[in-house]
Amino acid sequence: MRIDVRLRRNGLSPRQLFFIECWGSLAHKESTDTDRVGFNNILNAINELLSLFPQGNKFKGQDKRKRAAQELLELLKEDVVLSDDRFESIPNQLKDMLDIKNAWSDKERSPVEKHQGLMESLFTQLKLTLEAHYLPASLERLEAEISKGEFPSDSDYACITSLCNNIMSFLLTLGMPLTECSLLYSRILMNDRQTFDVRFRSWAEKVNVRSQQYIVSITMENEKFHDMLQQTGEPILFNGCRYFHFTSDKYVPSVRTEIEVQAVSVLAAKVKADFVLKDSLDVVAYMLGRGQINTRSAFQVRDEAGNETIIPGFSNEILTNSDRLTMSEFGHFMSAITGLFTRASPESARKVSSAFHFLRNGLINKTTQENQFTSFWSALEALTLDVSSRQLDHDEHVVFTTPPCMGLDYVVKQLISLRGIARQLRLELHLHDGRRVIPGESDLDDIYTYLKDSEFTRQFGDALSDYPYASYMLRKFTGLCVQPRELGKKIIRHAEKVERHIYRLYILRNTIVHNAESNPYIQFLTVNLEHYLRGTINAMFYTASMLPVIRSPEEAFQRYLHMYEILVNELEPTFGIPPGEHRSIESLIGQNKITPADSKLKAWLKLHK
């Protein structure tokens, strides 16, 4: 969650203001992964399933389709836009076929496997209707929600948030970079010289995109490349790139390439063109030897109508929460890691060194996103190898360890976000007993405790009255903090979401390593992977800090996972209990013989400064 003090709020209704803030927060490059737009959406889920059918039963194809279909079912249930008549009731048909009793108990007899031909046909039809109608239908629904006259409830805000997230995620699947979504916020929605209606219409026009042909012109500087093209006498077409030689106005031997792509916007065309150019230059570089090809940041794009757009350059960088550890924690971190190295066996010490080496390599080596992605995956794999005593595949080691680490990390990140807002607004608040507190300077466990104090949350909410999106997110998180069971359920759901996403990341890793292929969404996925890597390292660090006897990363994660199970079970007593025993647990909770509590969560948060 974020606040933007630059946004002028005069003349905007709460719904209008909420929408603008929500879109800006979801698209911001510095938002944490839990507050940024989600990767998966209905179109992406359909595309993934269609890509998995040709695998048959090879490479765990059935397992992959089962996970993808379960994600699809969740989206079919949650996306309110899919009830629109334009989708010809296909979402309901799929939902009925997937949501049957014991549908997933046997992967070989799951609905996706039993009716594979029918499913593939329905998926293909739905994909076409989504591409034609999803954005217009979503925009109509969003405009209707924003235009309502009554004061919004939190369920209204939840609906607007869901619509914004789904629209943005859909755009990312179509190829629009997150940077462009952010520019729609800063250049259109923030433009207070225009009325909201004008802003919304302009924004909606940019969002309701259609695919068309673009020609992207990119300039490079390399004398040898220039001379080779000059010698041929004619432009060279290779792998989708047409190369021309020319001399720049500064008399620099240069090369221009024109790349024709199908895209939904000018910036989406540039991202696609870069993807094509990278593969082409990999071959060209063979002839050039060690010479560096310098690509200019400025580029030109021409659309189907012949309109030309010159852009001086843009950054599509998405940032991670790399500054999680505070200055005061540096000493504790080095001490804990030193302890691990000192007490660990040479093999375990090498694992830790290897993980940090791969992480550093990924941060430094940004020549290709594929190298960065595989470096981060190698680091995560090195850290989690042999944590389980079972014989597991490489991806299963990561799946076994990382999702629980990210489950508790969700709580930590929300508290860090709230502390950041409090610091930005320089808040001084009071508790119910009259004590003055400064949440922007408080430890995370203290902030968590403050959120249970009704007077503190009232004052915090009042301070955010001009920021309805942040205020709504505060209420959402506070509602979890005062109900340990609900917080436990949220942690469990978040860990499950991460688990499904890790499988998706592993598919990309194999595609890069074994097939020398990439993915158009690799930048977004790389940022997700770095989040998971850092969250896993932090879990190891804090566990080692809490238990100085720990001798290896394997032991640290084993103790963390044990602690996690106990901690989450304290919050949500049915966690880890077979479904057949849930009724008896619920009965004991109803009789107050078992009371959900958060004492162990508080102890974990106390480690964070």
N, C-alpha and C positions, 0 to 999 in steps of 0.2 A: 504494500500500500504506500502511496506517495501523495504529497500535496504540492501544488504549484501556486506560489503566492503571486505570480505574474498575471494570473488569469483574473480579469475584471468581471465581477459578479453582478454588477448593477443591471437590472432589467431582465435577468434570467430567472426562470422558475426553478424550484428545487429539482424537478425532473430533468430540465434542460442542463442545468449545472452538473447534475450527477452523471448524465450521459457523457458530457465533455470530459469530466475528470476520469471517468471509467475508461474511456477510449485512450486517453493520454497515459494512464497508469499501465494498462495492458500492453501498450506499444513501446513503453520506455525501455531503452537499452540497459538501464541500470536497475530495473526492477528485479527482485529475486525470482527464481524459477517458479516458486509457488504463487507469485502475484502477477507474473507475466502471462500472456495469452497461451492457452494450451495448444499442444502440437496436434492432437488427434481431433478429428471432426468427422461428420458423416461421410463426406466425399473421400477423405483420406482412408477411412476404415474400409469403404467399398473398394478403393483402388488396391489396398493391401491384400484383401481377400482374393480379388481377381488375379493378382500376381502370384498367389500361393497355389492356385488350382493346378497350374502346369507341373508343379513339383511332384504331384502324386503322393506316394508314401515315402519318397526319398527325403533325406535330410530332416527327419522328424516333421514332415509336411503336415501330418494329422494334428500333432501337438500345436504347430504354428496356427493352423486354421481354427482350432478350437479356441485358442487365446484371442485371436482376431475376431472371431464370431461373438465371443462373450463381450468384448469391448463394443462391438457393433450393437449388440442388444441393449447395452446401457445407453448408448447414444440415441437409439430408436425410442427408448422410454423417456429420455430427458429433453429432447429437442422439440419444443412446442411448435416450431414452424412446419414440421413434417406432417401435421394433421391437415395442412392446406390441400384443397381439392386438386391443385395442379400436379400433385405427386401420385395421383391415380390410385390411391389406397395401397400402393406397393409397400410403404413402410409398415402399415398395419398387417399386411400379409406376412411379411418377414418376421415381425414381432411375434405373431401367433405361431409361426413355425419354429422359432428359436426358443420361445419362452414356454416350454412344456415341462411337466414334471419329469425329473431324472434325465433331462435332455443331455447333460454333460457327464453323466456318471460313467459312460463308456465312450471313449473318444472315437472308436471305430463305428459306433452307431449313433453319433451325434447327428442332428438334423442336417448339418453341412455335408456330412459324408453320405448319409442315406439318400439325400435328394440333391446330389452335387450338380447334375445337369440343370435341374430346375432352379437351384440357388444361383448358379452362374448366370442363367438367363435373367432372373429377377434383378440381380446385382447390376448387370449391364444396362437393363432398362432404367433402373433407378439412377444410375450414374448419368445417363443422358438427360433425364428430367431434372436432376440436381443442377447440372451445368447450365440448363436453360432457365430454371425458375427459382433456384434457392435464394440467390441474392435479392431479386425483386420481392419475393415473398417475405424475406427476413426484414428488409427495409420498410415494407408496408407495416409489418407487425411492430417494429421498433418505433416508427413514427406515431402509430396509434397509442403506444404505451407512453411516449413522451408528451403527447398532446392531451392526455386525460386531465380533467380539471381538478379532481379531488387531490388532497394532499397525499403524497405517496406513502405507502406502508413499506415495511422491509421486504415483503413478498413482491411488491412492485419493483423495488430496487434490484431484487434477486433476478427478476425477469429481464430487466434492462441489461444487467451484467452478463447474463447468459447469452442474450442476443448479440451483444457487442463481442463477446469472446468467440462465439460461433461464426459470426461474420468475418472477423479478423483471421481466425484460424482457417476458414474456407479460402480467404484471399491468399494466405500463405501457401496452401495446397495448389492454388492456381498459378503460383509463381511470383506473387507480389512480395518484395522483400519487406521485412519488419521496419526497416528504415523509412520506407514509403508510407507505411501506416502511421508512423510517428510524425512524418511531415504533414500528413493530412490534419493532424492535431495542431501542430505549431503554425502552419500556414493558413488553415481554413477555420478550424474550430476556435482558435485563439484570437481570431481577427475581430476585435470588439468594435471596429468601425462599421461592421455590418450587423443587421438584426440577426437573431438566432435563426429565423426561418430562411433567410438568405444563406447563412452559413450551412444549415442542414442540407438545403437543396444542392449547394455546391459540393458538399462532402459526399452526399448520396450519389451524385453524378459520377464522382471519381471512384466510388466504391462499386457501383453497379457496372462492372467492367465486362467487356467482351474481348475475346481473343482475336487478334489480327496479325498480319505480317508486318514486321519491322526490319529495317536494314540499319545495323549498328556499325558505325565507323570508328575505329580505334587506331591511334597513332603510336608507333614504336620507334625507338632510336637504336640502330645497330649498323655500323658502317659495312661490315661484311655481308649482312643480310641484304642491305641496300644494293651493294655491288653485285651480288649474285642475281638479284632480280633484274637489275639493269642489264646484265649480260644476256639474260634470256630474251629480253626485248618485249615481252608481253606479260600481262598479269598472270599470276599462277593461282589456280583454284585447287585447294587441298583440304579435305576433311571439313567442308562447309565454310572455309575461309578463303576469300579472294584477296590476294596480296598485290599491292602496287608500290613501286618505288617512287620517291620524290625527295626533293631537297627543301627543307623548311625555310621559312623567311629569315631564320638565323643561320642559314647555310649549314645546317646539320643534316648529314645523310640519314634519311628516315624511310619508314615503311608504313603504309596505311593498309589496314585490312577491313573489308566489308563482310559482315556476317548477317545472313538472313535468318530470322527466327520468328516463331509463332509465340506471341506473348500477350498479356493482358494490360500492360502499361509500358511506358518508356523505361522506367527503372527495372521492371521485370525483364524487359528485353535486354538490358545491359547485363543483368545477372546471368541470363541464359547465354548471351554471347560470350561472356567470360568463361563459362563452362565449356563451350565449344572451342574457344581459342586455346584454352589450357591444353586440351588433348592434341590440337594441331601443332602447337609450339613444342610439345614434347618430342615430336618427330623432327621438326625444323632445327631444334637445338643440336641434334646429332651432327648436322652439316656445319653448324657454326662453331663447334668445339666449345671452348670455355668462355666465349664472349657473352657478356651480359646483355640481355634484351631489356631495355628500359621502356616500360609502357607509361605513356602520359595519362594523367588523371582525367583530363578533359576528353570528352567524347561527343559524338553526334549521332542522333537517331532520326530516321525518316520513317513516317508511317505510311499506310496504304494510300492515303489521299495526297501524299507528297509533302506533307508538313514536316519541316525540319526543326529539331530541338537540339540546341547546343548546351551541354551541361558541363560546368567546370570540374566536376568530380563529386563523388559522394562516398561516404563510409557506411558500410553495412555491418559494422562491428557491433556485437552484442556482448555486454560485460558480465562477468561473474562476480560472486561475492568474495573476491579475493582478499578483502580487508577484514575478514571475520574476526581474526584474532586481534585483540586490542594490544596497545603498546605494553600495558602492564602484564599481559599474558606471555610476552615473548620469552621472558626468563623461565617461566613455568614450562613452556613448550620445549625449549632447549634442554631443560633439566630432565623432562620426561623422556624425550627422544634419546638423550645421552644414556639414561638408565636402561632403555631398551637395547641400545647398542652394547652397553657394558655387560649386561646380564645374558644377552642372547647368544645362541650358538653362532658360529661363523656363517652357517647356512641361513639362519634367520636374519642375521645382520645384513647379509647380502640382499635379502628380500626387501628390507626397508630401504637400503641404499638404491636398489634397482627401481623401486617405486618412485622415489624422489628424483632419480635420474630421468626416468621417463616423463614425469611431470614437468621437470625443468626443460627437457628437450621439446615437449609440446608447447611450452610457453615461449621458447626462444625461436624454434624452427617453425615459422609461419609461412614458409615458401609455398606450401600446399596445405589445404585444409585436410586432405587425406592423411598426410604425415602427422598432423596435429591430433587428429581423431585416433589414429592407431597408437600414438604415443600415450594418450590418456587411457585408452583401453588396456594397454600393456601394463601401465602403472597400477590400475585397478585390479587387474588379474594377478599381478605379482603380490600385491598386498593381501588378497583374499585366498590365495592358493593354500590348500591343506588346513584351512580353518575347520572344515568338517572332516570327521574321521572316515566318512563314506567315500567310495570311489565315485567322483563326479566328473562330468565333462567340464571344459573350461568355462563355459557360460554359467553352469550351475554353481561353480565356486563363487562367482560374483553375485548371482541371484540369492545364494544362501546367506551372504553376509551384508550386502549393501542396502537392500530395502529397509531392514530394521534400523540401520544407521540413519537413513533419511526420514524414517517415521518420527523419531524424536527431533530431528533437525527441523521439521516443520514448525514445531512449537518455538524452538530457538529463533528461527528466522522471523516469525511473527512478532516476537518480543523485541528483536533488534529493530524491526521496522517501526514499531510503536515508539521505541526509545529515540529513534532518529527523528520522528515527527515532533516528539516532545522537545527535543533539543533544538530543532529548527524554529519552533514557536516560543522557545525559552519559557516553558511552562513551570509554574510553581503552584502546586495543588495541595489540598488538605485531605486528610483521612477523616473517617467518622469520629475518631477520638480527638480531633483537632490538630494532630501533628502535621507539620508542613513537610512536604517531600518535593524533590526535584527529579522527576522521572527521567529526564534527559541525561542525568548524571548517575543514575542508579544501576545496581547490578540486576541481572535478568531475573533472579529468583525473587528479588524485592518487587520488581515490576509485576511479576506474576501474582504475588500476594496482594499488591495494591489493586489489581483488577478484580479481586473478590470483594473489595470495599465499595459499597454502593455510592458513598459520597465522592470518592475518588473518580469513579467511572462517570458520575453525573457531571462533575467539573470538567473532566477530560472531554466528554461529549459536548458540553457547552463551548469549550475552546475550539471544537471542530465544527461548530454550527454553520460556518461559512464554507465548509468542505464536506458536502454530503456523502461523497464516496468514501473518504477516509472515516467519517463518522459511522457509516454503515458497516465498514470492515471492522471497526473497533467493537461495535455491538455484536457482530457475528463471533468474533474471537472471545469477547468477554462472556458471551453465552456459553461457550465451551469451557472456559476457565472455572465458572461457578457450578458446572455440572461434570464432575470427574468422568462419569460414564460416557457422556457425549464426547468429551475430549479424547478418551480412549478409543472410541469408535472412529473418530477423525484420524487419529494416528494410524490405526489399522488400515483404513481406506487409503490413506496417503502411501503407506508402505506397499500395498497391493498395486496401486497405480504405478509406482516406481518399478516394481517387479515386472509388470507388463511392458513398460517402456524399455527396460534393460534388454529384454528379449529382442525388441525392435532394434536396439543399438547393436546387439551382437550380430544380427543379420547383416547390417551395414558393414560391420568389421569384416565379416567373412567375404562380402562382396568386394571390398577393397583389396584384401589380402590374397584371395584365391582367384578372383576374376578380373582384377585390375580395373574395376568399375567404381563409380562413385554414386552420389545421390544429390539431386538438386537442393535438398533441404539440409545438406551436411553441416552448414554453419550453425543452424539452429540446434541440430542434434549434438554437435560438438560442445556447445555451451551447456546443454543438459548433462552431457557426460562429465564435463569438468566440475559441474555442481556436485554430481554424485561422488566423484573422486575426492573432492575437498571435504565433503560431508563425512565420507568414510575415514579419511585421515583424521579429521577432528574427533570422531568417535574413538579411534585408537588412542589419540593423545589424551583426551579427557579420562578415559578408562585407566591409562597408565598413570596419570596424575593422581587418580583416586586410589589406586592400588599399586604402591611402589614395588611390591614383590613380583610384579609381572616381568617375565623374562623374554618374551618374544611377541611379535605381532599376532601370531596364531593364538597365544594365550590371552592377549588383550581382547581380541574379537570374541573368543569363546566366553570370556567373562562378561563382555558387553552384551552378547546375545542372551546369556543367562539372566543378567540384570534386566534387559529389555523385556523378556518374557514375564518376569516377576512384576516389573513396573506396570506393564500394560494390563496384566491380569488383575492388579490392584485397582486400576482405573475401571476396567471392563471385565468383571469376573467370569464371563463366558469365553474369554479369549483363550485359545488353546484347548478348550474343552470339546469333546466330541458332540456333534449336533444333537444326538439322542439324549444327552444329559443336560441340555440347556434349560428344559422346563423345570427340572429340580433346582437348578441354580437360580432361576428367576423366582421360584417360590421362596427360596431362602432370602433373596434380596427383598422380596415383598414383606417378609416377616422380620426384617431388620437383623437377621442372623449373619448376613454378609453385607457389609457397607462399602460401596465403591469409595476409594480414597486416592489421594495424590501425594502422600508423604515421600514416596520414592522418586517421583517426578521432581519434587522440590529439591531433594538431595542432589539429583542430576543437574538441575538448573543452577544450583549453588556453586558448581564448578566453573560456570561461565561468568565472566566479569563484564 
